[in-house]
Amino acid sequence: MKYNMDELPLHSGIGLENIDPLDIDMILEKVEISFHIEFGTELKQVRTFGDLCDLIANKVEGRNTNDCTTQQAFYKIRQAIREIQPYDKDTLKTNTSLEELFPRTQRRQQIKKFDSILGIKTQILQTKGWLLLLLLSVFLASFVVLFFSWKIGFGGMVLSVIGINIASKLGKELKLKTVGQLAEKISREHYNKVRRNATTINRAEIIQKVKELFKEDLGLEDNALTRDARFS
């Protein structure tokens, strides 16, 4: 059986305790942004994934309702798309292709306007994989050359870093395929912002959204995110 490497978990078979603490810190920053909370010294008491989930659930404030945040994110996406182009809302579904909605020729401009209407940086564009790999290879090769000729090596490293920055800013490749995937992304990364009423929450969703952040950003599997799973 053949697998698409992009679809395989980044840390397949790896436990939460093996993840770099710096990567964990980045996820916690996303959690703070998504749920409009702020962690303090209480994080020192967190030992397991269950401890973290309980802490987050206790910090998130709002009147509890049973509506679906991902569905509300979809409605916001649909409205924003209709503001930048004529599109029948009845034909826009969760499986609608983003390639269809954002043609490559004007993709960067359209997504910039789309993000502005949403009030969210969706960050769904990226550089072509082969180009990024090439630039990274040049950087590593330049690092090796540094030991033989510091001028050539240093120059190559600087040029490759500049190239990576430019490529990242001008990338037109979509990270996601469908509107449904986009709705899931912004509902976990900007939970409060996509809620129809920012003073409400759906407590039944919170832990699942936290787990989704860990899975998507760290490539962990479900069995690595049990309540008893320990941090390093």
C-alpha positions as CSV (number, residue, x, y, z in Angstrom):
1,M,0.0,0.0,0.0
2,K,1.3,3.5,-0.9
3,Y,1.0,6.5,1.4
4,N,1.0,10.2,0.7
5,M,3.7,11.4,3.0
6,D,1.9,14.8,3.5
7,E,-1.0,12.9,5.0
8,L,1.0,10.9,7.5
9,P,1.3,12.2,11.1
10,L,4.6,14.1,11.6
11,H,5.2,12.3,14.8
12,S,3.5,9.0,14.0
13,G,4.0,6.6,16.9
14,I,5.7,9.3,19.0
15,G,4.4,10.2,22.5
16,L,3.7,13.7,23.8
17,E,6.7,13.4,26.2
18,N,9.0,13.2,23.2
19,I,7.9,16.6,21.7
20,D,10.3,19.5,22.1
21,P,9.1,21.9,24.8
22,L,9.5,24.8,22.4
23,D,7.0,23.2,20.1
24,I,4.6,22.8,23.1
25,D,5.1,26.5,23.9
26,M,4.1,27.5,20.4
27,I,0.9,25.5,20.7
28,L,0.1,27.1,24.0
29,E,0.4,30.5,22.4
30,K,-2.1,29.4,19.8
31,V,-4.5,28.2,22.5
32,E,-4.2,31.6,24.2
33,I,-5.1,33.4,21.0
34,S,-7.9,31.0,20.0
35,F,-9.7,31.1,23.3
36,H,-8.7,34.6,24.5
37,I,-7.1,33.4,27.6
38,E,-3.7,33.9,29.3
39,F,-1.6,31.3,31.0
40,G,0.3,32.1,34.2
41,T,2.4,30.3,36.8
42,E,-0.3,27.6,37.0
43,L,1.3,25.9,34.0
44,K,4.0,24.7,36.3
45,Q,1.5,22.4,37.9
46,V,0.5,20.8,34.5
47,R,1.9,17.3,34.1
48,T,-0.4,15.6,31.7
49,F,-2.6,16.5,28.7
50,G,-5.6,16.0,30.9
51,D,-4.3,18.6,33.4
52,L,-3.8,21.1,30.5
53,C,-7.3,20.5,29.2
54,D,-8.9,21.0,32.6
55,L,-6.9,24.2,33.0
56,I,-8.0,25.5,29.7
57,A,-11.7,24.5,30.3
58,N,-11.6,26.4,33.6
59,K,-10.1,29.5,32.1
60,V,-12.4,29.9,29.1
61,E,-15.3,32.2,30.0
62,G,-18.7,32.5,28.4
63,R,-22.3,31.4,28.6
64,N,-22.6,27.8,27.5
65,T,-24.6,26.9,24.4
66,N,-24.7,23.7,22.3
67,D,-24.2,25.3,18.8
68,C,-21.4,24.2,16.5
69,T,-18.4,26.6,16.1
70,T,-17.1,25.0,13.0
71,Q,-20.6,25.5,11.4
72,Q,-20.5,29.2,12.4
73,A,-17.0,29.4,10.8
74,F,-18.4,28.0,7.6
75,Y,-21.1,30.6,7.5
76,K,-18.6,33.4,8.0
77,I,-16.4,32.0,5.2
78,R,-19.4,31.8,2.9
79,Q,-20.3,35.4,3.6
80,A,-16.8,36.6,3.1
81,I,-16.4,34.8,-0.2
82,R,-19.7,36.3,-1.5
83,E,-18.3,39.8,-0.7
84,I,-15.3,39.4,-2.9
85,Q,-16.9,37.5,-5.8
86,P,-20.4,36.6,-7.1
87,Y,-21.1,33.2,-5.7
88,D,-24.4,31.5,-5.1
89,K,-24.4,30.7,-1.4
90,D,-26.6,27.6,-2.0
91,T,-23.8,26.0,-4.2
92,L,-21.0,26.7,-1.7
93,K,-20.6,23.6,0.4
94,T,-18.0,22.2,2.8
95,N,-16.5,20.1,0.0
96,T,-16.2,23.1,-2.4
97,S,-12.7,23.3,-3.6
98,L,-10.6,26.3,-2.5
99,E,-8.8,26.1,-5.9
100,E,-12.1,26.9,-7.5
101,L,-12.8,29.8,-5.2
102,F,-9.3,31.3,-5.3
103,P,-7.9,31.0,-8.9
104,R,-4.1,31.0,-8.9
105,T,-3.8,34.2,-11.1
106,Q,-5.3,36.5,-8.4
107,R,-5.0,34.2,-5.4
108,R,-2.8,36.3,-3.1
109,Q,-4.9,39.5,-3.7
110,Q,-8.2,37.6,-3.2
111,I,-7.0,35.9,0.0
112,K,-5.7,39.1,1.4
113,K,-9.1,40.7,0.9
114,F,-10.8,37.5,2.2
115,D,-8.7,37.7,5.4
116,S,-9.5,41.3,5.8
117,I,-13.3,40.7,5.7
118,L,-13.0,37.8,8.1
119,G,-10.8,39.7,10.4
120,I,-8.6,36.6,10.6
121,K,-5.2,35.8,9.1
122,T,-6.0,32.4,7.7
123,Q,-2.4,31.6,6.7
124,I,-3.4,29.1,4.0
125,L,-0.8,29.9,1.5
126,Q,2.6,28.3,1.3
127,T,5.7,28.0,-1.0
128,K,6.1,25.1,-3.4
129,G,7.7,22.2,-1.5
130,W,10.4,21.6,-4.0
131,L,11.5,25.3,-4.0
132,L,11.7,25.4,-0.2
133,L,13.7,22.2,-0.1
134,L,16.1,23.6,-2.7
135,L,16.7,26.7,-0.7
136,L,17.2,24.7,2.5
137,S,19.7,22.5,0.7
138,V,21.6,25.6,-0.5
139,F,21.7,26.8,3.1
140,L,23.1,23.5,4.4
141,A,25.6,23.3,1.6
142,S,26.7,26.9,2.3
143,F,27.1,26.0,6.0
144,V,29.5,23.2,5.0
145,V,31.4,25.5,2.6
146,L,31.8,28.0,5.5
147,F,34.6,25.8,7.0
148,F,36.6,26.1,3.8
149,S,35.8,29.6,2.6
150,W,33.9,31.8,5.0
151,K,33.1,34.4,2.4
152,I,31.4,32.0,0.0
153,G,29.8,30.0,2.7
154,F,28.4,33.1,4.6
155,G,27.2,34.7,1.3
156,G,25.4,31.5,0.3
157,M,23.7,31.3,3.7
158,V,22.6,34.9,3.5
159,L,21.2,34.5,0.0
160,S,19.4,31.3,0.9
161,V,17.8,32.9,4.0
162,I,16.7,35.9,1.8
163,G,15.3,33.5,-0.8
164,I,13.3,31.5,1.9
165,N,11.8,34.8,3.2
166,I,10.8,36.0,-0.3
167,A,9.5,32.6,-1.3
168,S,7.4,32.4,1.9
169,K,5.9,35.9,1.3
170,L,5.1,35.2,-2.4
171,G,3.9,31.6,-2.1
172,K,0.7,30.8,-3.9
173,E,0.2,27.1,-3.0
174,L,-2.9,26.3,-0.9
175,K,-2.3,24.4,2.3
176,L,-5.9,23.1,2.3
177,K,-8.2,21.7,-0.3
178,T,-11.8,22.4,0.8
179,V,-14.0,25.0,2.5
180,G,-14.7,22.5,5.2
181,Q,-11.0,22.1,6.0
182,L,-10.7,25.9,6.2
183,A,-13.7,26.1,8.5
184,E,-12.1,23.5,10.8
185,K,-8.8,25.4,10.8
186,I,-10.1,28.8,11.8
187,S,-12.6,27.4,14.3
188,R,-9.7,25.8,16.2
189,E,-7.2,28.6,15.8
190,H,-9.6,31.5,16.3
191,Y,-12.4,30.0,18.3
192,N,-13.7,33.2,19.9
193,K,-13.5,35.2,16.7
194,V,-15.7,32.9,14.7
195,R,-18.4,32.5,17.3
196,R,-21.6,34.2,16.3
197,N,-21.8,35.6,19.8
198,A,-18.3,36.0,21.4
199,T,-19.8,35.9,24.9
200,T,-20.9,32.3,24.4
201,I,-18.9,29.1,24.2
202,N,-19.7,25.4,23.6
203,R,-17.9,23.7,26.5
204,A,-18.4,20.3,24.9
205,E,-16.1,21.4,22.0
206,I,-13.2,23.0,23.9
207,I,-11.2,19.9,24.7
208,Q,-11.7,18.6,21.1
209,K,-10.4,21.9,19.7
210,V,-7.4,21.8,21.9
211,K,-6.7,18.2,20.8
212,E,-7.1,19.3,17.2
213,L,-4.5,22.0,17.6
214,F,-2.0,19.4,19.0
215,K,-2.8,16.9,16.2
216,E,-2.6,19.4,13.3
217,D,0.4,21.4,14.4
218,L,2.5,18.6,15.9
219,G,1.3,15.7,13.8
220,L,0.4,13.6,16.8
221,E,-2.1,10.7,16.8
222,D,-5.1,10.3,19.1
223,N,-3.3,7.7,21.2
224,A,-0.6,10.2,22.1
225,L,-3.2,12.6,23.5
226,T,-5.0,10.7,26.2
227,R,-5.7,12.4,29.5
228,D,-2.8,10.5,31.1
229,A,-0.3,11.4,28.4
230,R,2.6,13.2,30.1
231,F,4.6,16.2,28.9
232,S,8.4,15.9,29.0
